[in-house]
Each structure stands twice: as structure tokens, then as C-alpha cells.
Amino acid sequence: MPAIPSRSQTPGTGPRLVIRIDLAGGARIGPGKIALLQAIAASGSISGGGRAMKMSYRRAWELVEDLNRHFGSPVVSTAAGGSGGGGARLTEAGSRLVSAYRAIEAATNAASARHLAAIAEIHDGT
């Protein structure tokens, strides 16, 4: 699964939406957790995903545990290290979560484009 930037625009070029989804039971999903899942998928490990996101392994592991705990099935599966190596991968649920979040993000950006442009005009004083 290729990494898809969570931002539709480069920071500082205009208004943008940031989507955070609050689920029952206190779970939250936003651009950071989705980017971490994509980094784990790309690197094949939680530590590699954390490094790509410039966060500690501990923080990356805590976020993965939080996601796995709040969903009906794990979104990341891990294999212990050893002679065959360890690693982590997104489960089908994890891949579906990333895809659904990115679809919501794309649809929201498309639906709000003209409104964001209007806000940019107001902000820029034009």
C-alpha cells in the first residue's frame, strides 16, 4: 500500500481540512495514526514505521495497541523476531481502515474545495 500524504496541500499554501474521526468507546482516528499505519505497511515493522514518522518505537507501539484494542479485530499483526526475522503488517481490517479514511478525506476535500477557496479569499483579503 503506497503512502499517501494526509495533506491535500502543502502547509502554508491555503486552508485545508484535517479529518479526525471519534468512534464509540473513545477511539480516535486521524491523519497521524493513518500515516503511521501506512508507514508500518511500507517498512514492514512498527519500529520502521515509527522512525518514518519521527516518533519513538514506544509511542508507535502504544498507538498500534490503542488501534488494535478499539477495533473488533487487530489492524496490525506482529511476528516476533528470531532467525526468520520479525515484523509487522497491516491486517485486512487495517488496510480497509486506511482506505476508508483516505476515501473520506478525498470526498471531504472535493466537497469543500470551493468553500475552502472562499475562506482563503477572506483570509488573504481579496
Helices and strands as residue ranges (DSSP letters): E 21-22, G 24-26, E 28-29, H 31-43, H 46-52, H 57-70, E 76-79, E 87-90, H 92-124
